[in-house]
Amino acid sequence: MTYSQWADEYTDSADKLKEKIDLLKAELETANLNELPDLYFRINTLHSMYTECVRIANILRKRKGEV
């Protein structure tokens, strides 16, 4: 696997995480007060994973010389 392919996999994972985050954010609008802490926790956890995937993809692209 090349650095480019590896970076693309991390980018794909980041995109999937972003989609899930967006779905959870939409759920915030209809959630009751008891559900809010869990939703915020899930969103924050997924956002951390998302930013890590983006960061790693950028590192791999730099190593390849694409950025």
N, C-alpha and C positions, 0 to 999 in steps of 0.2 A: 504494500500500500504506500502510495506517495504522500508527501506532505499535503498536496492539494486535495487529494481524496479524503484524507483524514480531516482536514479543515472543513471540507464540504459536509462530512458526517456530523461534525460538531455544529455547523450552521443549521443543518436539517433538524438536529435535536433542539437547538435554540428556537427555531421556528415553531416546532410542535409545542414546546413549553409556553411560548408566547400565546399560541392559540388557546391553550388550557387556561392561562392566566386571564385572558380576555373573557372566556366563558365564566370563570369564577367571579370576575368583576361585575359581570351582568347579573349574576345571582345575588350580589349585594343589594341590588335595588328592591328585591322582593323578600329578602331574608328577614326573619324575625330577630329580635335582640339576642336570643339564646344562640343563634347560629352565627352571628357576626364574629365572635372571637375565633372560631374554628376557620371560617372563611378567610379572615385576615391572616391567620397563621399559615394556611395553605398557600395563599397568594404570595406572602413574603418568602416562604420556603422555595416555591417554584421560581420566583424572581431571582433569588440568589443562584439557583441552578442555571437559569437563563443567562445571567451576566457572566457566570463562570464559563459556560459554553462559548459565548461570544469572545471572551478574553482568550481562551485557548485557541479558538479558530484563528484569531488575529495573530497570535504567537506563531502558529504553524504556517500561516501565510507569509509572515516576515521571514521565517527560516527558509522558505522556498524562494523568497524574493518577489512575492506578488504584491506586497503592499508598499 
